[in-house]
Amino acid sequence: MRCRVDRWNPDRKIIAEAALALRRGRLVAFPTETVYGLGADGLDADAVRAIYRAKGRPSDNPLILHLAAPGEAGGVALVDERARRLMELFWPGPLTLVLPARCDVVPSVTRGGLDTVALRMPSHPVALALIEAADRPVAAPSANRSGRPSPTEAQAVDEDLGESLAFLLDGGPTDMGVESTVVDATGPSLLLLRPGALALEKIEEAAGLVERPRAGEGRRSPGTRYRHYAPDLPLLLWGEAGLPEIDGSVGYMGLDEAPFPVARSVRFRSVEDYARGLFSALRHLERSGVDVLVAQWPPSQGLGLAVRDRLLRASGRE
């Protein structure tokens, strides 16, 4: 059931019915400030398995548990002072922390078989209202078929997963357009597992140097082990290396005007706009009748790092 909900004043009856569906093991899609999530009771192994089936997601790809308050983290993870400080600074918001799991509480399927758990407190009012009403952690990857561009509007969720859902809470377009930043806080140093909607520079300003992962360390992060975000057309990247070799009509997205002929284009005014509109542009251009997509390589600072990561994965060049 697709229900339109007011972002700032979500209908209590709709939220209560969707929360009841979660408690009964059903799937509910909902907006966050990053992308739409596909939610289930994160402590119900059968409900979590339904997420994997609906998405076609590999079972060793862990999920993020979404919480309604920082104080709930201690019930599902071992939380030290450093993690508490990061929660104080960046929650609610687009920061996911990977922490040692309480494995007797969080099912193995939610953790992707690991001994850690990924936690986030979203800032979107609809998401918070739903999680609070459900009164349990909500496991939620992006609400799309595995490998496809993440949904930033309810229509994209409906197209990919509509028949699998008990509820689709339509809160309008999301704010940031790319998923959360994922940081591993289990070791002596913070480790960046996935760049995202919280700029790495902001984390380092508050907490010091954040290391980059070595080969294999990304497995602790949701959404880093397999090809993601891919459109149904070839995607070429245009940047410092010069113009790509192009055969056929082109759908283009980027900050600058393309120096080659294009049939369709989406231009962004800033890197922030690029992040916000990336996934919707991929979906729009692949339906526009072109043969190939070309995306401009953005700067590597701020949200540009997250856009680069998504473009690399979407193009199959990760």
PyMOL commands that set and color helices and strands:
alter all, ss='L'
color gray80, all
select helices_A, chain A and resi 12-23+45-55+70-75+81-90+108-111+125-134+154-164+200-207+217-220+271-286+304-315
alter helices_A, ss='H'
color red, helices_A
select strands_A, chain A and resi 2-4+28-30+37-41+64-66+95-100+116-120+138-139+167-170+181-184+191-194+235-238+250-254+264-267+292-296
alter strands_A, ss='S'
color yellow, strands_A
deselect
rebuild
show_as cartoon
